[in-house]
Amino acid sequence: MTKLLAWGRKLTRGARSICARNGSSYIPIGSDPVQDKAPAVPKGHLAVYVGQKDDEFHRVLVPVVYFNHPLFSELLREAEKEYGFHHPGGITIPCRVTEFERVKTRIASGSGVSNSARRLAWRRNY
């Protein structure tokens, strides 16, 4: 009987250690996965919310380097016009998610900026 109790305690400790690990997909008993806050943002990224007023907003992770890009700057200007600087909550981009994904794709591919501007940005960063 004592071996069974010791085995149960060992099993409980092992389960707790698995649930306590960062990045673990295990959810501890008693926690509500729906009520828990959003997952952590990886280093080098920011979370922004994309959507229009009458549509639902989507949380999108954006690399920090995109914030210096002229196309993304235009989206931020639109957000400033729509919400101002004293908007409660996170950065909210007022456009459709498909438009936002198109801008992200253009930035990632390197289009949307003239070659001279791209070379200048490269020199500034390195």
N, CA, C and O atoms as a printed pandas DataFrame, in Angstrom:
     atom_number atom_name residue_name chain_id  residue_number  x_coord  y_coord  z_coord
0              1         N          MET        A               1    0.807   -1.187    0.000
1              2        CA          MET        A               1    0.000    0.000    0.000
2              3         C          MET        A               1    0.862    1.266    0.000
3              4         O          MET        A               1    0.548    2.238   -0.688
4              5         N          THR        A               2    1.956    1.245    0.783
5              6        CA          THR        A               2    2.822    2.424    0.828
6              7         C          THR        A               2    3.509    2.657   -0.515
7              8         O          THR        A               2    3.748    3.800   -0.904
8              9         N          LYS        A               3    3.827    1.570   -1.224
9             10        CA          LYS        A               3    4.426    1.725   -2.552
10            11         C          LYS        A               3    3.450    2.387   -3.507
11            12         O          LYS        A               3    3.850    3.205   -4.336
12            13         N          LEU        A               4    2.182    2.043   -3.400
13            14        CA          LEU        A               4    1.151    2.628   -4.255
14            15         C          LEU        A               4    0.987    4.118   -3.962
15            16         O          LEU        A               4    0.853    4.916   -4.890
16            17         N          LEU        A               5    0.996    4.498   -2.700
17            18        CA          LEU        A               5    0.901    5.917   -2.330
18            19         C          LEU        A               5    2.128    6.694   -2.807
19            20         O          LEU        A               5    2.000    7.805   -3.322
20            21         N          ALA        A               6    3.303    6.119   -2.637
21            22        CA          ALA        A               6    4.528    6.776   -3.100
22            23         C          ALA        A               6    4.506    6.944   -4.614
23            24         O          ALA        A               6    4.908    7.985   -5.133
24            25         N          TRP        A               7    4.037    5.921   -5.322
25            26        CA          TRP        A               7    3.933    6.016   -6.781
26            27         C          TRP        A               7    2.948    7.117   -7.185
27            28         O          TRP        A               7    3.197    7.852   -8.141
28            29         N          GLY        A               8    1.836    7.231   -6.463
29            30        CA          GLY        A               8    0.842    8.276   -6.741
30            31         C          GLY        A               8    1.406    9.672   -6.525
31            32         O          GLY        A               8    1.153   10.579   -7.319
32            33         N          ARG        A               9    2.174    9.847   -5.449
33            34        CA          ARG        A               9    2.805   11.149   -5.178
34            35         C          ARG        A               9    3.832   11.497   -6.264
35            36         O          ARG        A               9    3.909   12.638   -6.718
36            37         N          LYS        A              10    4.599   10.515   -6.660
37            38        CA          LYS        A              10    5.602   10.727   -7.712
38            39         C          LYS        A              10    4.925   11.104   -9.035
39            40         O          LYS        A              10    5.394   11.984   -9.756
40            41         N          LEU        A              11    3.841   10.436   -9.333
41            42        CA          LEU        A              11    3.080   10.730  -10.548
42            43         C          LEU        A              11    2.509   12.150  -10.498
43            44         O          LEU        A              11    2.530   12.864  -11.501
44            45         N          THR        A              12    2.004   12.553   -9.344
45            46        CA          THR        A              12    1.457   13.902   -9.177
46            47         C          THR        A              12    2.546   14.948   -9.374
47            48         O          THR        A              12    2.330   15.938  -10.072
48            49         N          ARG        A              13    3.724   14.742   -8.765
49            50        CA          ARG        A              13    4.836   15.683   -8.933
50            51         C          ARG        A              13    5.275   15.777  -10.390
51            52         O          ARG        A              13    5.564   16.867  -10.884
52            53         N          GLY        A              14    5.324   14.655  -11.068
53            54        CA          GLY        A              14    5.701   14.649  -12.483
54            55         C          GLY        A              14    4.708   15.405  -13.339
55            56         O          GLY        A              14    5.095   16.142  -14.245
56            57         N          ALA        A              15    3.419   15.224  -13.054
57            58        CA          ALA        A              15    2.388   15.941  -13.815
58            59         C          ALA        A              15    2.473   17.435  -13.569
59            60         O          ALA        A              15    2.309   18.221  -14.502
60            61         N          ARG        A              16    2.726   17.845  -12.332
61            62        CA          ARG        A              16    2.862   19.283  -12.019
62            63         C          ARG        A              16    4.063   19.886  -12.741
63            64         O          ARG        A              16    3.985   21.006  -13.246
64            65         N          SER        A              17    5.165   19.156  -12.792
65            66        CA          SER        A              17    6.356   19.695  -13.453
66            67         C          SER        A              17    6.132   19.838  -14.956
67            68         O          SER        A              17    6.640   20.776  -15.569
68            69         N          ILE        A              18    5.383   18.924  -15.549
69            70        CA          ILE        A              18    5.074   19.018  -16.978
70            71         C          ILE        A              18    4.197   20.234  -17.238
71            72         O          ILE        A              18    4.428   20.976  -18.193
72            73         N          CYS        A              19    3.190   20.442  -16.390
73            74        CA          CYS        A              19    2.274   21.566  -16.571
74            75         C          CYS        A              19    2.942   22.905  -16.291
75            76         O          CYS        A              19    2.512   23.929  -16.822
76            77         N          ALA        A              20    3.976   22.913  -15.473
77            78        CA          ALA        A              20    4.640   24.157  -15.104
78            79         C          ALA        A              20    5.635   24.622  -16.154
79            80         O          ALA        A              20    6.062   25.776  -16.121
80            81         N          ARG        A              21    6.016   23.759  -17.084
81            82        CA          ARG        A              21    7.000   24.135  -18.098
82            83         C          ARG        A              21    6.450   25.221  -19.012
83            84         O          ARG        A              21    5.277   25.201  -19.384
84            85         N          ASN        A              22    7.320   26.176  -19.373
85            86        CA          ASN        A              22    6.929   27.208  -20.333
86            87         C          ASN        A              22    6.778   26.594  -21.707
87            88         O          ASN        A              22    7.606   25.786  -22.127
88            89         N          GLY        A              23    5.728   26.973  -22.406
89            90        CA          GLY        A              23    5.505   26.464  -23.740
90            91         C          GLY        A              23    4.839   25.105  -23.758
91            92         O          GLY        A              23    4.654   24.515  -24.823
92            93         N          SER        A              24    4.475   24.596  -22.577
93            94        CA          SER        A              24    3.825   23.287  -22.519
94            95         C          SER        A              24    2.398   23.404  -23.018
95            96         O          SER        A              24    1.721   24.398  -22.755
96            97         N          SER        A              25    1.945   22.397  -23.732
97            98        CA          SER        A              25    0.568   22.410  -24.214
98            99         C          SER        A              25   -0.381   21.784  -23.208
99           100         O          SER        A              25   -1.585   21.714  -23.458
100          101         N          TYR        A              26    0.139   21.325  -22.070
101          102        CA          TYR        A              26   -0.704   20.742  -21.036
102          103         C          TYR        A              26   -1.370   21.855  -20.240
103          104         O          TYR        A              26   -0.748   22.878  -19.952
104          105         N          ILE        A              27   -2.634   21.654  -19.885
105          106        CA          ILE        A              27   -3.383   22.631  -19.111
106          107         C          ILE        A              27   -3.629   22.036  -17.737
107          108         O          ILE        A              27   -4.212   20.958  -17.624
108          109         N          PRO        A              28   -3.189   22.734  -16.676
109          110        CA          PRO        A              28   -3.394   22.202  -15.329
110          111         C          PRO        A              28   -4.883   22.067  -15.008
111          112         O          PRO        A              28   -5.700   22.866  -15.465
112          113         N          ILE        A              29   -5.225   21.055  -14.223
113          114        CA          ILE        A              29   -6.610   20.850  -13.818
114          115         C          ILE        A              29   -7.041   22.037  -12.973
115          116         O          ILE        A              29   -6.302   22.497  -12.102
116          117         N          GLY        A              30   -8.232   22.521  -13.237
117          118        CA          GLY        A              30   -8.757   23.655  -12.479
118          119         C          GLY        A              30   -8.578   24.982  -13.195
119          120         O          GLY        A              30   -9.207   25.969  -12.811
120          121         N          SER        A              31   -7.749   25.038  -14.210
121          122        CA          SER        A              31   -7.597   26.292  -14.949
122          123         C          SER        A              31   -8.539   26.269  -16.135
123          124         O          SER        A              31   -8.829   25.216  -16.703
124          125         N          ASP        A              32   -9.010   27.448  -16.498
125          126        CA          ASP        A              32   -9.951   27.569  -17.605
126          127         C          ASP        A              32   -9.193   28.119  -18.811
127          128         O          ASP        A              32   -8.793   29.283  -18.795
128          129         N          PRO        A              33   -8.984   27.316  -19.856
129          130        CA          PRO        A              33   -8.205   27.789  -21.002
130          131         C          PRO        A              33   -8.872   28.934  -21.735
131          132         O          PRO        A              33   -8.185   29.708  -22.402
132          133         N          VAL        A              34  -10.183   29.070  -21.637
133          134        CA          VAL        A              34  -10.886   30.159  -22.309
134          135         C          VAL        A              34  -10.694   31.467  -21.557
135          136         O          VAL        A              34  -10.590   32.527  -22.174
136          137         N          GLN        A              35  -10.647   31.402  -20.228
137          138        CA          GLN        A              35  -10.527   32.593  -19.403
138          139         C          GLN        A              35   -9.089   33.100  -19.298
139          140         O          GLN        A              35   -8.869   34.265  -18.966
140          141         N          ASP        A              36   -8.111   32.239  -19.578
141          142        CA          ASP        A              36   -6.712   32.640  -19.459
142          143         C          ASP        A              36   -6.374   33.701  -20.482
143          144         O          ASP        A              36   -7.024   33.807  -21.522
144          145         N          LYS        A              37   -5.346   34.492  -20.181
145          146        CA          LYS        A              37   -4.967   35.569  -21.094
146          147         C          LYS        A              37   -4.312   35.026  -22.360
147          148         O          LYS        A              37   -3.949   33.851  -22.433
148          149         N          ALA        A              38   -4.167   35.897  -23.352
149          150        CA          ALA        A              38   -3.609   35.512  -24.650
150          151         C          ALA        A              38   -2.178   35.003  -24.479
151          152         O          ALA        A              38   -1.495   35.382  -23.527
152          153         N          PRO        A              39   -1.722   34.148  -25.394
153          154        CA          PRO        A              39   -0.350   33.631  -25.287
154          155         C          PRO        A              39    0.680   34.751  -25.375
155          156         O          PRO        A              39    0.421   35.811  -25.946
156          157         N          ALA        A              40    1.827   34.502  -24.809
157          158        CA          ALA        A              40    2.893   35.496  -24.786
158          159         C          ALA        A              40    3.366   35.817  -26.192
159          160         O          ALA        A              40    3.321   34.978  -27.092
160          161         N          VAL        A              41    3.821   37.054  -26.359
161          162        CA          VAL        A              41    4.333   37.504  -27.649
162          163         C          VAL        A              41    5.817   37.164  -27.707
163          164         O          VAL        A              41    6.557   37.496  -26.781
164          165         N          PRO        A              42    6.271   36.506  -28.783
165          166        CA          PRO        A              42    7.692   36.156  -28.869
166          167         C          PRO        A              42    8.581   37.393  -28.980
167          168         O          PRO        A              42    8.139   38.457  -29.414
168          169         N          LYS        A              43    9.808   37.236  -28.590
169          170        CA          LYS        A              43   10.775   38.321  -28.646
170          171         C          LYS        A              43   10.908   38.820  -30.083
171          172         O          LYS        A              43   10.989   38.024  -31.019
172          173         N          GLY        A              44   10.931   40.156  -30.251
173          174        CA          GLY        A              44   11.077   40.745  -31.574
174          175         C          GLY        A              44    9.757   40.943  -32.302
175          176         O          GLY        A              44    9.756   41.288  -33.483
176          177         N          HIS        A              45    8.647   40.735  -31.632
177          178        CA          HIS        A              45    7.320   40.902  -32.231
178          179         C          HIS        A              45    6.451   41.778  -31.337
179          180         O          HIS        A              45    6.715   41.929  -30.144
180          181         N          LEU        A              46    5.417   42.348  -31.930
181          182        CA          LEU        A              46    4.387   43.063  -31.188
182          183         C          LEU        A              46    3.036   42.528  -31.626
183          184         O          LEU        A              46    2.857   42.137  -32.779
184          185         N          ALA        A              47    2.098   42.514  -30.710
185          186        CA          ALA        A              47    0.741   42.106  -31.049
186          187         C          ALA        A              47   -0.051   43.345  -31.432
187          188         O          ALA        A              47   -0.050   44.338  -30.703
188          189         N          VAL        A              48   -0.726   43.291  -32.572
189          190        CA          VAL        A              48   -1.628   44.359  -32.989
190          191         C          VAL        A              48   -2.994   43.730  -33.253
191          192         O          VAL        A              48   -3.106   42.530  -33.507
192          193         N          TYR        A              49   -4.011   44.555  -33.189
193          194        CA          TYR        A              49   -5.368   44.096  -33.444
194          195         C          TYR        A              49   -5.820   44.689  -34.763
195          196         O          TYR        A              49   -5.718   45.896  -34.983
196          197         N          VAL        A              50   -6.322   43.832  -35.637
197          198        CA          VAL        A              50   -6.686   44.240  -36.986
198          199         C          VAL        A              50   -8.178   43.991  -37.188
199          200         O          VAL        A              50   -8.692   42.922  -36.861
200          201         N          GLY        A              51   -8.857   44.989  -37.730
201          202        CA          GLY        A              51  -10.274   44.838  -38.021
202          203         C          GLY        A              51  -10.939   46.186  -38.142
203          204         O          GLY        A              51  -10.338   47.219  -37.845
204          205         N          GLN        A              52  -12.176   46.171  -38.578
205          206        CA          GLN        A              52  -12.955   47.389  -38.694
206          207         C          GLN        A              52  -13.987   47.434  -37.578
207          208         O          GLN        A              52  -14.279   46.413  -36.956
208          209         N          LYS        A              53  -14.539   48.620  -37.322
209          210        CA          LYS        A              53  -15.440   48.807  -36.186
210          211         C          LYS        A              53  -16.588   47.811  -36.156
211          212         O          LYS        A              53  -16.888   47.249  -35.102
212          213         N          ASP        A              54  -17.233   47.584  -37.291
213          214        CA          ASP        A              54  -18.389   46.699  -37.305
214          215         C          ASP        A              54  -18.019   45.236  -37.534
215          216         O          ASP        A              54  -18.904   44.392  -37.674
216          217         N          ASP        A              55  -16.730   44.925  -37.575
217          218        CA          ASP        A              55  -16.251   43.558  -37.760
218          219         C          ASP        A              55  -15.509   43.148  -36.492
219          220         O          ASP        A              55  -15.208   44.002  -35.657
220          221         N          GLU        A              56  -15.211   41.874  -36.332
221          222        CA          GLU        A              56  -14.465   41.461  -35.154
222          223         C          GLU        A              56  -12.973   41.693  -35.383
223          224         O          GLU        A              56  -12.494   41.642  -36.516
224          225         N          PHE        A              57  -12.248   41.948  -34.302
225          226        CA          PHE        A              57  -10.817   42.222  -34.379
226          227         C          PHE        A              57  -10.033   40.934  -34.205
227          228         O          PHE        A              57  -10.414   40.054  -33.433
228          229         N          HIS        A              58   -8.919   40.837  -34.943
229          230        CA          HIS        A              58   -8.041   39.669  -34.873
230          231         C          HIS        A              58   -6.696   40.114  -34.316
231          232         O          HIS        A              58   -6.178   41.168  -34.686
232          233         N          ARG        A              59   -6.143   39.311  -33.435
233          234        CA          ARG        A              59   -4.827   39.580  -32.860
234          235         C          ARG        A              59   -3.788   38.988  -33.795
235          236         O          ARG        A              59   -3.825   37.797  -34.103
236          237         N          VAL        A              60   -2.847   39.836  -34.251
237          238        CA          VAL        A              60   -1.828   39.412  -35.200
238          239         C          VAL        A              60   -0.463   39.783  -34.627
239          240         O          VAL        A              60   -0.281   40.884  -34.107
240          241         N          LEU        A              61    0.494   38.862  -34.724
241          242        CA          LEU        A              61    1.858   39.146  -34.286
242          243         C          LEU        A              61    2.656   39.694  -35.454
243          244         O          LEU        A              61    2.680   39.107  -36.536
244          245         N          VAL        A              62    3.314   40.834  -35.225
245          246        CA          VAL        A              62    4.042   41.530  -36.276
246          247         C          VAL        A              62    5.493   41.702  -35.835
247          248         O          VAL        A              62    5.739   42.138  -34.710
248          249         N          PRO        A              63    6.464   41.370  -36.697
249          250        CA          PRO        A              63    7.864   41.635  -36.348
250          251         C          PRO        A              63    8.096   43.128  -36.130
251          252         O          PRO        A              63    7.545   43.954  -36.859
252          253         N          VAL        A              64    8.891   43.472  -35.154
253          254        CA          VAL        A              64    9.144   44.870  -34.803
254          255         C          VAL        A              64    9.742   45.643  -35.980
255          256         O          VAL        A              64    9.464   46.832  -36.134
256          257         N          VAL        A              65   10.550   44.995  -36.806
257          258        CA          VAL        A              65   11.188   45.694  -37.921
258          259         C          VAL        A              65   10.167   46.210  -38.926
259          260         O          VAL        A              65   10.477   47.137  -39.674
260          261         N          TYR        A              66    8.963   45.649  -38.975
261          262        CA          TYR        A              66    7.937   46.122  -39.899
262          263         C          TYR        A              66    7.464   47.533  -39.560
263          264         O          TYR        A              66    6.971   48.246  -40.434
264          265         N          PHE        A              67    7.608   47.941  -38.307
265          266        CA          PHE        A              67    7.121   49.253  -37.890
266          267         C          PHE        A              67    7.910   50.393  -38.538
267          268         O          PHE        A              67    7.429   51.526  -38.556
268          269         N          ASN        A              68    9.086   50.133  -39.062
269          270        CA          ASN        A              68    9.871   51.148  -39.764
270          271         C          ASN        A              68    9.571   51.193  -41.260
271          272         O          ASN        A              68   10.054   52.093  -41.947
272          273         N          HIS        A              69    8.806   50.271  -41.771
273          274        CA          HIS        A              69    8.519   50.185  -43.199
274          275         C          HIS        A              69    7.463   51.219  -43.593
275          276         O          HIS        A              69    6.502   51.424  -42.851
276          277         N          PRO        A              70    7.624   51.878  -44.754
277          278        CA          PRO        A              70    6.657   52.901  -45.190
278          279         C          PRO        A              70    5.224   52.382  -45.330
279          280         O          PRO        A              70    4.281   53.106  -45.011
280          281         N          LEU        A              71    5.042   51.154  -45.797
281          282        CA          LEU        A              71    3.685   50.618  -45.917
282          283         C          LEU        A              71    3.031   50.443  -44.546
283          284         O          LEU        A              71    1.848   50.734  -44.374
284          285         N          PHE        A              72    3.798   49.974  -43.588
285          286        CA          PHE        A              72    3.249   49.801  -42.248
286          287         C          PHE        A              72    3.035   51.157  -41.577
287          288         O          PHE        A              72    2.095   51.330  -40.802
288          289         N          SER        A              73    3.908   52.113  -41.877
289          290        CA          SER        A              73    3.731   53.467  -41.345
290          291         C          SER        A              73    2.415   54.068  -41.807
291          292         O          SER        A              73    1.757   54.789  -41.057
292          293         N          GLU        A              74    2.034   53.771  -43.039
293          294        CA          GLU        A              74    0.752   54.259  -43.553
294          295         C          GLU        A              74   -0.414   53.652  -42.765
295          296         O          GLU        A              74   -1.381   54.345  -42.450
296          297         N          LEU        A              75   -0.321   52.376  -42.454
297          298        CA          LEU        A              75   -1.361   51.745  -41.629
298          299         C          LEU        A              75   -1.431   52.386  -40.245
299          300         O          LEU        A              75   -2.519   52.573  -39.699
300          301         N          LEU        A              76   -0.272   52.723  -39.676
301          302        CA          LEU        A              76   -0.251   53.370  -38.361
302          303         C          LEU        A              76   -0.841   54.774  -38.423
303          304         O          LEU        A              76   -1.495   55.211  -37.475
304          305         N          ARG        A              77   -0.618   55.494  -39.538
305          306        CA          ARG        A              77   -1.235   56.823  -39.703
306          307         C          ARG        A              77   -2.760   56.706  -39.767
307          308         O          ARG        A              77   -3.478   57.529  -39.198
308          309         N          GLU        A              78   -3.243   55.682  -40.463
309          310        CA          GLU        A              78   -4.686   55.461  -40.521
310          311         C          GLU        A              78   -5.243   55.159  -39.129
311          312         O          GLU        A              78   -6.326   55.624  -38.773
312          313         N          ALA        A              79   -4.505   54.387  -38.357
313          314        CA          ALA        A              79   -4.925   54.074  -36.990
314          315         C          ALA        A              79   -4.957   55.347  -36.142
315          316         O          ALA        A              79   -5.859   55.531  -35.325
316          317         N          GLU        A              80   -3.976   56.221  -36.340
317          318        CA          GLU        A              80   -3.947   57.478  -35.600
318          319         C          GLU        A              80   -5.155   58.343  -35.949
319          320         O          GLU        A              80   -5.780   58.927  -35.064
320          321         N          LYS        A              81   -5.484   58.425  -37.243
321          322        CA          LYS        A              81   -6.653   59.217  -37.668
322          323         C          LYS        A              81   -7.939   58.648  -37.080
323          324         O          LYS        A              81   -8.818   59.394  -36.651
324          325         N          GLU        A              82   -8.042   57.330  -37.065
325          326        CA          GLU        A              82   -9.271   56.667  -36.612
326          327         C          GLU        A              82   -9.432   56.711  -35.099
327          328         O          GLU        A              82  -10.515   57.018  -34.600
328          329         N          TYR        A              83   -8.362   56.407  -34.363
329          330        CA          TYR        A              83   -8.470   56.241  -32.917
330          331         C          TYR        A              83   -7.718   57.289  -32.102
331          332         O          TYR        A              83   -8.021   57.465  -30.922
332          333         N          GLY        A              84   -6.762   57.982  -32.681
333          334        CA          GLY        A              84   -5.948   58.933  -31.929
334          335         C          GLY        A              84   -4.861   58.215  -31.136
335          336         O          GLY        A              84   -4.722   56.994  -31.200
336          337         N          PHE        A              85   -4.096   59.004  -30.389
337          338        CA          PHE        A              85   -2.991   58.430  -29.620
338          339         C          PHE        A              85   -3.439   57.876  -28.273
339          340         O          PHE        A              85   -2.743   57.044  -27.690
340          341         N          HIS        A              86   -4.576   58.316  -27.772
341          342        CA          HIS        A              86   -5.025   57.916  -26.435
342          343         C          HIS        A              86   -6.091   56.836  -26.517
343          344         O          HIS        A              86   -7.091   56.890  -25.801
344          345         N          HIS        A              87   -5.882   55.857  -27.385
345          346        CA          HIS        A              87   -6.799   54.743  -27.565
346          347         C          HIS        A              87   -6.533   53.705  -26.486
347          348         O          HIS        A              87   -5.392   53.272  -26.323
348          349         N          PRO        A              88   -7.570   53.288  -25.735
349          350        CA          PRO        A              88   -7.336   52.260  -24.703
350          351         C          PRO        A              88   -7.049   50.903  -25.340
351          352         O          PRO        A              88   -7.622   50.554  -26.372
352          353         N          GLY        A              89   -6.175   50.164  -24.726
353          354        CA          GLY        A              89   -5.853   48.833  -25.235
354          355         C          GLY        A              89   -4.638   48.849  -26.131
355          356         O          GLY        A              89   -3.836   49.782  -26.100
356          357         N          GLY        A              90   -4.507   47.792  -26.943
357          358        CA          GLY        A              90   -3.351   47.633  -27.813
358          359         C          GLY        A              90   -3.467   48.438  -29.094
359          360         O          GLY        A              90   -4.457   49.134  -29.317
360          361         N          ILE        A              91   -2.452   48.337  -29.927
361          362        CA          ILE        A              91   -2.445   49.014  -31.226
362          363         C          ILE        A              91   -3.507   48.358  -32.097
363          364         O          ILE        A              91   -3.502   47.142  -32.288
364          365         N          THR        A              92   -4.415   49.169  -32.621
365          366        CA          THR        A              92   -5.513   48.658  -33.443
366          367         C          THR        A              92   -5.401   49.255  -34.838
367          368         O          THR        A              92   -5.386   50.475  -34.996
368          369         N          ILE        A              93   -5.321   48.400  -35.844
369          370        CA          ILE        A              93   -5.209   48.818  -37.240
370          371         C          ILE        A              93   -6.606   48.726  -37.875
371          372         O          ILE        A              93   -7.180   47.638  -37.931
372          373         N          PRO        A              94   -7.158   49.847  -38.354
373          374        CA          PRO        A              94   -8.514   49.831  -38.900
374          375         C          PRO        A              94   -8.557   49.428  -40.376
375          376         O          PRO        A              94   -8.751   50.279  -41.244
376          377         N          CYS        A              95   -8.381   48.160  -40.657
377          378        CA          CYS        A              95   -8.504   47.669  -42.030
378          379         C          CYS        A              95   -8.920   46.213  -41.987
379          380         O          CYS        A              95   -8.896   45.583  -40.929
380          381         N          ARG        A              96   -9.299   45.681  -43.133
381          382        CA          ARG        A              96   -9.670   44.270  -43.186
382          383         C          ARG        A              96   -8.421   43.404  -43.007
383          384         O          ARG        A              96   -7.313   43.806  -43.363
384          385         N          VAL        A              97   -8.621   42.234  -42.461
385          386        CA          VAL        A              97   -7.506   41.322  -42.196
386          387         C          VAL        A              97   -6.824   40.939  -43.506
387          388         O          VAL        A              97   -5.602   40.800  -43.541
388          389         N          THR        A              98   -7.584   40.766  -44.577
389          390        CA          THR        A              98   -6.990   40.398  -45.869
390          391         C          THR        A              98   -6.069   41.505  -46.383
391          392         O          THR        A              98   -5.006   41.222  -46.935
392          393         N          GLU        A              99   -6.473   42.767  -46.202
393          394        CA          GLU        A              99   -5.610   43.884  -46.612
394          395         C          GLU        A              99   -4.336   43.907  -45.782
395          396         O          GLU        A              99   -3.243   44.131  -46.304
396          397         N          PHE        A             100   -4.489   43.675  -44.484
397          398        CA          PHE        A             100   -3.332   43.673  -43.599
398          399         C          PHE        A             100   -2.363   42.555  -43.972
399          400         O          PHE        A             100   -1.151   42.771  -44.003
400          401         N          GLU        A             101   -2.885   41.370  -44.252
401          402        CA          GLU        A             101   -2.028   40.251  -44.656
402          403         C          GLU        A             101   -1.323   40.559  -45.976
403          404         O          GLU        A             101   -0.173   40.164  -46.165
404          405         N          ARG        A             102   -1.988   41.249  -46.878
405          406        CA          ARG        A             102   -1.369   41.633  -48.147
406          407         C          ARG        A             102   -0.183   42.584  -47.894
407          408         O          ARG        A             102    0.872   42.445  -48.513
408          409         N          VAL        A             103   -0.367   43.548  -46.982
409          410        CA          VAL        A             103    0.723   44.474  -46.645
410          411         C          VAL        A             103    1.880   43.713  -46.000
411          412         O          VAL        A             103    3.040   43.959  -46.330
412          413         N          LYS        A             104    1.575   42.792  -45.085
413          414        CA          LYS        A             104    2.636   41.994  -44.458
414          415         C          LYS        A             104    3.411   41.185  -45.494
415          416         O          LYS        A             104    4.633   41.063  -45.408
416          417         N          THR        A             105    2.697   40.635  -46.468
417          418        CA          THR        A             105    3.346   39.850  -47.519
418          419         C          THR        A             105    4.255   40.721  -48.367
419          420         O          THR        A             105    5.368   40.319  -48.707
420          421         N          ARG        A             106    3.781   41.919  -48.709
421          422        CA          ARG        A             106    4.609   42.835  -49.507
422          423         C          ARG        A             106    5.859   43.263  -48.745
423          424         O          ARG        A             106    6.943   43.357  -49.321
424          425         N          ILE        A             107    5.705   43.521  -47.458
425          426        CA          ILE        A             107    6.869   43.906  -46.651
426          427         C          ILE        A             107    7.855   42.747  -46.572
427          428         O          ILE        A             107    9.061   42.947  -46.724
428          429         N          ALA        A             108    7.358   41.552  -46.339
429          430        CA          ALA        A             108    8.231   40.376  -46.223
430          431         C          ALA        A             108    8.956   40.073  -47.525
431          432         O          ALA        A             108   10.095   39.607  -47.513
432          433         N          SER        A             109    8.289   40.339  -48.656
433          434        CA          SER        A             109    8.924   40.052  -49.944
434          435         C          SER        A             109    9.884   41.156  -50.374
435          436         O          SER        A             109   10.677   40.973  -51.298
436          437         N          GLY        A             110    9.807   42.300  -49.700
437          438        CA          GLY        A             110   10.707   43.397  -50.046
438          439         C          GLY        A             110   10.139   44.345  -51.064
439          440         O          GLY        A             110   10.813   45.307  -51.433
440          441         N          SER        A             111    8.905   44.121  -51.549
441          442        CA          SER        A             111    8.312   45.056  -52.509
442          443         C          SER        A             111    7.609   46.167  -51.750
443          444         O          SER        A             111    7.423   46.097  -50.535
444          445         N          GLY        A             112    7.228   47.180  -52.485
445          446        CA          GLY        A             112    6.543   48.308  -51.873
446          447         C          GLY        A             112    7.480   49.438  -51.523
447          448         O          GLY        A             112    7.028   50.492  -51.075
448          449         N          VAL        A             113    8.777   49.249  -51.714
449          450        CA          VAL        A             113    9.766   50.282  -51.446
450          451         C          VAL        A             113   10.711   50.339  -52.629
451          452         O          VAL        A             113   11.065   49.313  -53.210
452          453         N          SER        A             114   11.110   51.538  -52.974
453          454        CA          SER        A             114   12.054   51.663  -54.086
454          455         C          SER        A             114   13.388   51.036  -53.708
455          456         O          SER        A             114   13.703   50.896  -52.526
456          457         N          ASN        A             115   14.162   50.663  -54.705
457          458        CA          ASN        A             115   15.455   50.013  -54.446
458          459         C          ASN        A             115   16.395   50.909  -53.667
459          460         O          ASN        A             115   17.116   50.429  -52.792
460          461         N          SER        A             116   16.404   52.228  -53.971
461          462        CA          SER        A             116   17.311   53.124  -53.255
462          463         C          SER        A             116   16.923   53.224  -51.783
463          464         O          SER        A             116   17.794   53.271  -50.914
464          465         N          ALA        A             117   15.623   53.257  -51.500
465          466        CA          ALA        A             117   15.185   53.300  -50.104
466          467         C          ALA        A             117   15.533   52.004  -49.391
467          468         O          ALA        A             117   15.894   52.023  -48.214
468          469         N          ARG        A             118   15.429   50.874  -50.090
469          470        CA          ARG        A             118   15.765   49.587  -49.500
470          471         C          ARG        A             118   17.259   49.541  -49.173
471          472         O          ARG        A             118   17.652   49.050  -48.115
472          473         N          ARG        A             119   18.095   50.060  -50.096
473          474        CA          ARG        A             119   19.538   50.073  -49.839
474          475         C          ARG        A             119   19.861   50.993  -48.667
475          476         O          ARG        A             119   20.718   50.669  -47.846
476          477         N          LEU        A             120   19.180   52.143  -48.580
477          478        CA          LEU        A             120   19.415   53.078  -47.499
478          479         C          LEU        A             120   19.021   52.444  -46.164
479          480         O          LEU        A             120   19.744   52.586  -45.178
480          481         N          ALA        A             121   17.883   51.747  -46.123
481          482        CA          ALA        A             121   17.466   51.081  -44.896
482          483         C          ALA        A             121   18.466   50.005  -44.505
483          484         O          ALA        A             121   18.737   49.811  -43.320
484          485         N          TRP        A             122   19.016   49.301  -45.494
485          486        CA          TRP        A             122   19.995   48.267  -45.204
486          487         C          TRP        A             122   21.243   48.884  -44.579
487          488         O          TRP        A             122   21.796   48.344  -43.621
488          489         N          ARG        A             123   21.684   50.016  -45.124
489          490        CA          ARG        A             123   22.888   50.670  -44.588
490          491         C          ARG        A             123   22.656   51.173  -43.173
491          492         O          ARG        A             123   23.555   51.112  -42.334
492          493         N          ARG        A             124   21.459   51.667  -42.905
493          494        CA          ARG        A             124   21.156   52.181  -41.569
494          495         C          ARG        A             124   21.171   51.061  -40.526
495          496         O          ARG        A             124   21.613   51.264  -39.396
496          497         N          ASN        A             125   20.688   49.887  -40.909
497          498        CA          ASN        A             125   20.567   48.803  -39.952
498          499         C          ASN        A             125   21.856   48.041  -39.725
499          500         O          ASN        A             125   21.996   47.374  -38.700
500          501         N          TYR        A             126   22.797   48.119  -40.644
501          502        CA          TYR        A             126   24.012   47.295  -40.507
502          503         C          TYR        A             126   25.251   48.111  -40.505
503          504         O          TYR        A             126   26.349   47.565  -40.398
